Amino acid sequence: DTGCTFCSVPELPSDKQIDFQANLNGTKILPWKHVLILTHGFSDFSTMPSKIELVPGSLSSEINSLKKHIISPHHPILVSNILLKSHKKLVYLYPDNKVIKFDLNHTQDFVRKYLVPQASELAPVYNPFKVAAEESSSKKTEEPVAGHNFDEFTVDKNLVLICGHAKRDIRCGQLAPLLENEFEQVLHRENLSKITDLGLISHIGGHAYAGNVIYFPKENDKDIIWYGRVFPETVQGIVSETIKKGTIIADLYRGVLPQN
């Protein structure tokens, strides 16, 4: 017991209960790319607006507005904001397994360089949450993006993210602090803290399955794993089975995103 292994979950409103009946398998969205933004200006997720993507001038707002005009509808992009203790103004990109630094003025070039499929990738990717549309500007021939405006680094740590977007949904908002505390203690006990970053992520869908946890392995030959209905008592199992051994826990499994 780490101190919160069996701590009680706060009582939730009657209209915000957790769905324990649904089969979790396949309930995750299926992004072609997942952008994780650290440049959002919030040091506390409890104050982050419900729809930060609508905040004018925010990076998530800029990317989402460009998605409508530049990005292939067959290659869905998920844009999330994350909070890590070692805050740096960076963007993480999966499944590319990259850390990317760039100036906000080059956001359109970032989208063109990293979020538009190459000609060899234009076969449609099935997305059950969006009606397929015709390929648009991704097919057009454009000038190549200047690479010197972007600094790239390979992700060198595992990443565990817990949905904690309190103003979007109270379920994740209430569970996230408990899960973060438990993960922090278990990762430290298992000597994984130095190779595993831990933090919070904004709305990723499926609040009815809170707590939602995504595990991004640092090795790009391992799948990104999405879990739901994670509670403090299941954290030790996730660390010992999934992070240390690479084993998927079927009862928590929402799906995987293969890395490159």
Helices and strands as residue ranges (DSSP letters): E 33-37, G 45-47, G 52-54, H 59-70, E 77-84, E 91-94, E 98-101, G 104-106, H 107-114, G 119-121, G 137-139, G 147-149, E 151-154, E 158-163, H 170-189, G 193-195, E 196-201, G 207-209, E 213-216, E 224-227, H 232-237, I 238-243, G 250-252, E 253-257
